[in-house]
Amino acid sequence: MNPIDNKPADADPMPVPPPQPDLDACCGNGCDPCIFDYYDLAMDEYRRALRAWRERHPAA
C-alpha cells in the first residue's frame, strides 16, 4: 500500500522516459520546433514526474 493515499503501489507506477528519436528522424531542414525539441520537452516532463513519484515513494 502507498502510505500517502492508501492505494496499492502498482496503482502509481514509476514514470518511464519517452523514447529518444533516432538521429535519422530529424529532416535537417531547421524545423522549429524540431522533433528533438519535442523530445527535450517530454524529457523535462518525465523528470518532473519522476521527482514527484520519488517523493511519493521514498523507499523506492
N, C-alpha and C positions, 0 to 999 in steps of 0.2 A: 504494500500500500504506500502511496505517496502521502507522507505525513501532513503536507500542507493542505491538500484538498480531499483526502481520503479516497482517491481514485487508485486503481491498480497502476503499478509503474508502467505497464505496457500501454496504458491509455495516453501516455505522454512520451512518445518515442524520441530518442535523441535526433536532432536535425541532421540531415545529410547534405553535404556540399553539392552545389549544382555541377553538372558535368562540364568540364572545360572543353570549349570548342577546339576542333582540330585547327592547326595553323593554316590549313588549306581552306578553312571556312570563310576566311576574310578574302574579299574580292580584290583588295588592294587599290580600290578607287577612292579612298579617303572619305568613305561614308561617315556621316555624323548624325546619329551615333553609329559606331561600328559594332559588329557582333561582340567584340571584346569589351566594349563599353558596357553592353548589357550584362556580360559575364561579370565584370567588376561590380556592377550594382547588385547582382544576385549574390556575389560573394560577401558584400557588405551586409546584406540582409541575413545571409547564413550566419555570419559571425555574431550579429546581434541576437539572433535566435539561439545560437549555441551558448552565448553568455547567459541569457535568460534561463535556458534549460539547466545549465550548470548551477545556477543559483537555486533552482527548484530541486536539484538532485546533487547536493554537495558530496555525497558519499560515492558518486559515480566516477 
